[in-house]
Amino acid sequence: MFPLAGKDFPESAEELSDAIEDALKDVFTLDKGTGVSVEGGKYPAVKKVTIDLDGASVSATKPPPKPEGVGKREDGITVERLEVSGHPIRYEEAELDLGLSARGVTLDFDRDKKGKPLLVLNDAKEGKVEAKISKEDLENLVLEAARVAAGAQGVKIEDLDLKLTSKGARSAAAEVRVKAKKMMMTGVLVIKGQLDIDDELNATVSELSASGEGIVGSAAAGIVQGKLKQYDGTKVSLMTFSLGDVKLRDLKIDLKGALKVSASFGSA
């Protein structure tokens, strides 16, 4: 599902390209030479739509919620080939690799609750999607969160190590060990949790806990444990847009050097 700029549904390939790209620019800073292209065919039946987000940065303070259609659907466009590329997409200090390709795609027009136009992925003959974030970027995100939580109490967080373990096709257990230091004393802080991936490629964080080794580690665990409660149940999107009506199948999590989620979709 893609938001569209403007008030009206596009009536040509050029209008479609501009509407998607202008809406993306409300959220992303795009690299030169990237953006949206619509090629071939006769609108509304086009041969190829390419959405190039390579090197894009999220410019919004926080990623906006995924759009949700609430209006009466209208016939939109058909696309022989749809390609979405984000290698990488940057958000703060982290980088997410995203790729989607599909053929035989049908997209409907809809509107969100504010009346803004949307392009909804209704069906596809065949498609695949992959999202990946490196272990290093995951460690940096967790390290920053731990520093903010412990820093207010004068505890310095250093040297983080993240371990990911598969718990099935859609789940992974995470264990984070960090060195905690206050004045001349040091200890170890251990944070554990679970990630569950749903059909929209959202990662839900749950079962968060903190424990410590040594006086400083135990003190830091007490501080962090209280902060963790607000993150239990948090959803982190691995996609920059909704997959609309299509349902994923063969979803897999690969933990070799990164958190990589891949899946297929389509009627073929």
Order of alpha helices (4+ residues) and beta strands (2+ residues): beta-alpha-beta-beta-beta-beta-beta-beta-beta-alpha-beta-beta-beta-beta-alpha-beta-beta-beta
